[in-house]
């Protein structure tokens, strides 16, 4: 073992594949324990989106504080996604994941007991801390340990995230109608995830025990800059869309609550079904090709949703395609950032994907709301969503084709 690690008794991330070769059961349990962490994160995110109205009402605070509390979470993600990426090269990856889960789970459970607005902001920031560190670290580990399966493995995290997005609100409505009970369920799920990681993830380091210094050139080259730029503008468009989509269905199109719920659920269902095929395709035919396809689908479907008059069935189908595309995109973006960064910067690149994504998200909802005060809902949707998907498409068009998946690595200098 010592020959495989710079820390006695510890495994280096580059030797994980060799260590688990031929041990399908142990490998499957390792992957499951990591993928499950994304279910934990997404369960809390959508649970809070659903329960925030009741929590803010209980605190007798203005409705505006719903958005501010979400911003506290987002700020935590933005800051600590980068922190997690830097720590990836310096301390035990298992320790980072465990700390992330402890932060996120503690903040989530205590949200159910909150008694005042400052507590609420602090706890949502704590959840954001854990979520930010978690997402980049898990993706960085899986992408580094199995680079030839990046698209496939990262897609599994996307599926788990989509399932959590669906399950969160349903637990509030049907399983635990009091939001305190729902956040206690989040705690149980979080503890289960901690136990899974403790049981099945080895103590892994990046860089054979040496503290790798991040290379600015290896992290920020032409291609990674284009990837980060694309995900930033995508974040603006997507968070504007997701923040106002239900409002568009119910208050502008005057859909019934039942039909609007079915339409909105297509966003998650599309991701569950198609995230894995898109990730696998990016491993086989290249990230750039799949990115162009996904950004193109998002631009076209968002334009149709807001710009074209159609019946409910057609809108449900288009929403399904949009959901399949946006869930696949974030996974392929993360895999692309890892491909184009140098080996010592994979963890930081994964973290920065979420930093730029959520940074765009802070702008997106506000931008959509401001536009809505000047023009009608349909034109606002086209300007605030479709435009930014087109920008993402254009940034991807200038990417160098990375042939790493075919056995030839494009170095950052070539990129």
Secondary structure, 3 states (H helix, E strand, C coil): CHHHCCCCCCEEHHHHHHHCCCCHHHHHHHHHHHHHHHHHHHHHHHHHHHHHHHHHHHCCCCCHHHHHHHHHHHHHHHHHHHHHHHHCCCCCHHHHHHHHHHHHHHHHHHHCCCCCHHHHHHHHHHHHHHHHHHHHHHHHHHHHHCHHHHHHHHHHHHHHHHHHHHHHHHHHHHHCCCHHHHHHHHHHHHHHHHHHHHHHCCCEECCCCCCCCCCHHHHCCHHHHHHHHHHHHHHHHHHHHHHHHHHHHHHHCCCCHHHHHHHHHHHHHHHHHHHHHHHHHHHHHCHHHHHHHHHHHHHHHHHHHHHCCCCHHHHHHHHHHHHHHHHHHHHHHHHHHHHHCCHHHHHHHHHHHHHHHHHHHHHHHHHHHHHHCCCCHHHHHHHHHHHHHHHHHHHHHCCCCCCHHHCCCCCCCCC
